[in-house]
Amino acid sequence: MTTVPVARLAEVFVEVADTLVDEFDLVEFLQTLTVRTAELTAATATGLLFADHEGRLQFMAASDERAKMLDLFQVQADEGPCRDCYRNGVPVVSTDLRAAQERWPRFAPRALRAGVRSVHAFPMRLRQEVIGSLGMFGADPGTLEPVDVQLVQALADVATIGLLQERAIHRGEVLTEQLQSALNSRIVIEQAKGVIAQTYGTTVDTAFEMIRTYCRRNHLRLSQVTREIVTDPSAIPDLTPPPGHPG
Amino acid sequence: MTAPEDRPARIHALIAAELRGADGSGDRLRQLCRFAVRELPASGAGVSLITDAGTQGMAAASDPTSEVVEELQFTLGEGPCIDAHASRRPVLIPDLAEDALTRWPAYVPAAREQGVQAVFAFPLQIGAARLGTLDVYRDEVGALSGEALDQALTCAEVALMILLDEQDRAGPERMGAVAESALGHRVELYQAQGMVQVQLGVSAAEAMVRLRAHAYANGHRLGDVARDVVTRRLSFERDTP
């Protein structure tokens, strides 16, 4: 993997800072962050997992929401680099999956089947606490340069800032509040995918693309649109299935 | 389950033991409230139902005083539980003092008159589906510790499960359902919930009830039923008796 040009890096941080200002939508912010992280590092997919109140890692956002990638993030509630990273509070970098079959007997074969060869995971840190993990999957058994490790860790820290952005954090309980709200927003998105998939006879993957396209085209926020879709399916906006969708 | 994850399993087991012998959902919710009072640093607890259709009211409370407090917010039309429901996030008020008085000018003096000094309200929700709140009361000022908060959230999950089971009027009482946890599920469950919602023309909450009932009636795991729905091997139809 190549080291990122400084100018591009600056652009990304400016974009992120812009998103943090007003009309803030946490899920959308986190998703943008995973997409930019994937672009900067040429990763196949990056994703964010948050720990819920029972210390289980829950899927929060990913640069690639196709079912097979979601599966790779979700399985890490039980096993995988993100889980190890979350547990130990330190990054897991440059692991060649072919050499990690014993370490992750469930995760490694699934990931290899999905075309993933290398994995990295970075802790989302808040003071002494680890609240989640940013995972990266690559198609090559590539290693991360030390400078790239710092970069991705910085992006993971930005994700934490995003979580805390809505209100200033004074106490641990505010974090719990934010996490609860964030994870619930994520569930709404999955519910909306189901509503749209059923209504239009598409796959859930296609449904998500339809919802996102609609949001972009109309400058609407993902959380708001998905909530409306689930709360009142009869008022579903006129979404357009992409041409040749696998309906 | 590995050792560090024993805590939630232990809480679920404790609650399941507590609910054993409870008769009906009201009874189970009351037992759950009592459990919350015993396990948390709390003096009272209550569960209220608030649906998007407009139904509002107390469902259960740990004791008569908590019943009164729980009802207060509906009488007065304001309070932490109504705000928790509206904002879809916990409302944590460790001190019902001046700040809270500005926010709820009628509720705060009335709650304090009943000896309540701190209130913590947790929404009972799965994504866009909302059923009500679990409210935890303290008779002294002070925040809940991180661990107590986690426990309270687990109690809220169990309250949600009890309410979902109750909506499934056709289904028998089942204690096993108490041990499962709402957020431990994978995204397929919520995707299936959205699909079933459209298939049956029902609310998101009702769709979850039907999914759970189907899994139970056929002895399948909920996750497997969800996967079958998402991959279109299983479809729910309207107006089946």
Interface residues (C-beta under 8 A of the other chain):
Chain A: D52 H53 E54 G55 R56 Q58 F59 L70 Q74 A77 R87 R171 G172 E173 V174 T176 E177 Q178 Q180 S181 L183 N184 I187 V188 E190 Q191 A192 K193 G194 V195 I196 A197 Q198 T199 V204 T226 R227 V230 T231 P233
Chain B: P4 E5 R7 P8 D52 R88 R89 P90 L92 Q125 I126 G127 A128 A129 A143 L144 G146 L149 D150 L153 T154 S181 L183 G184 R186 V187 L189 Y190 Q191 A192 Q193 G194 M195 V196 Q197 V198 Q199 A204 V230
